[in-house]
Amino acid sequence: MGRHSLMIASILCVMMYQGFCSGVFELRLQEFLNKKGAMGNANCCRGGAASAIQQCECKTFFRICLKHYQANVSPEPPCTYGGAVTPVLGSNSFQVPETTSDNFFTNSIRFAFGFTWPGTFSLIIEALHTDSPDDLSTENPERLISRMTTQRHLTVGEEWSQDLHTGGRTELKYSYRFVCDEHYYGDGCSVFCRSRDDAFGHFNCGERGEIVCNTGWKGQYCTDPICLPGCDEEHGFCDKPGECKCRVGFRGRYCDDCIRYPGCLHGTCQQPWQCNCQEGWGGLFCNQDLNYCTHHKPCMNGATCTNTGQGSYTCSCKPGFTGASCEIEVNECSDNPCRNGGSCTDSENTYICACPPGFYGKKL
């Protein structure tokens, strides 16, 4: 398989993983040493036995296989967590570049995970030789320069773990880490949280992926606005923070005041559309006066008022007064009670006679 075909297959694999990615295992190749330019079988990469007088020159590329934790690591497929083949990155001993001129390789090498990171892994890195950069097949064992196998425990984090593998004739320095993908949190990158501020939620994400509601919002996904403080929870509601909208039948800043029956004049309510009459009032609209005496005080001159029905009354006049409201003072002289020419003077509830000479008495 040609180099470009291998790289296209690798890119497609990464694209499929990214659609469901929760985290990424990153491997950074740093330095490879093969001072003699020898293969794993001790031959020169160009053929023939390696010796002090023969100049060996390798074209080195790498096969990486990441798989689940194995006590005894097998280099054989499948690479359960992912695999990759690099282009030719150098000859015998070299610093591994961050990228190649054709941009078909980027260091670090990333393996996307669509499931919870288990915290352990096995890693196989093979250094191989090719006569042509376009031939990156890995099946031929005679191409093998060296093989490194390891198994590790690894916690999620931004810090790189450094490692050095030394073989019989080669040395490989590399580092690795596992980081959560964007919007994923937790020890295994299994907690999904994406900040939002729309109809489906108003929140940010905490350090562990927990939902942290924006100011003015509450609820499991922060979809419930916090109403104006004091807003009656039963009779008021809000569509956005700080509001207090009244339900039908209630009013007021806090929606705690019921609306009386239309036309209710002297009544109150405990529930909407009631008209509970205040004392002294009656009728459907509490507009009929049942205590006319108290509200209007119609009786005059100290008379006693008695309610006799809706809007009616009687007055009990004190002596010396008369009329419906005891508004008329009785004139005791009107019947000319004084006799024999005596003059009459009206007084409260009585009269006084001034008798002419020769007469005396109340009336004479």
C-alpha angles and dihedrals in degrees: 000000000000124000094250092050091052092049093049090051090050092050092050090051091052091048092053092050094048092062089068100024122150098166145349133236107213124199120190117194108207114171137358125194124195101155097179096040090233132155125232089265089056093250123127115263087241092052134270130066118312114246141159092261099045117081109222120199122186131194098214128202131160139233115205124195121184117190144155120292113288124180088213107032115223116203091207123103148294100080093201096191097038144287139225141186120207127212118248104298103179147328122259108327121009149140108256108243124232090236141352127247092253091049092233090124131049124184117241102056111218130210112191119213124210093189141047114301106247095208095239136073146166120229132197121187118182124189111209138181128226131186090212128037087220093060109072100155113145103194098089107090091201089070093062115115097173141335127216121194128180142154124211147175110235131182123207114265148116095255118100120234112221123217138176125198119195120191133175096285104359140063128199125193116194143149135209143184142171118232131180119249118244111290093019125108143168137065092302099027087247098128113090120202129157120180115239142169108196142090091300096055147331108220150107128221125255126220092274095042095263118150114254112192120227116243111288097024135096141169134081092300097020094252096130115086119222106238128219109298108262095025108145105252093210100044102028138055140172138216094201135019118290097021129120112193116181124232118231111294098026136088143169134085091292097029090240097122117087120219113242125228108283110268094019104151110176101014142097136211139220092183129028119284095016124132108195106180121235117234112291096023132095144168133076092295096032088242098123113097112229094172104047093155094059097040098044106018093211098171115092138199095033095305121156116247122213123190109229102176144316104339095346134107145161129224124218103209125215116239111285096033134088142166132089090290097026087251094137120081112216113239105218090191093061092091092051094239094174115091138203092033096308116155118236125223118192117229134174107298090340145047138231125223121210103207123213119238113295094028134088140163134085094291101016 
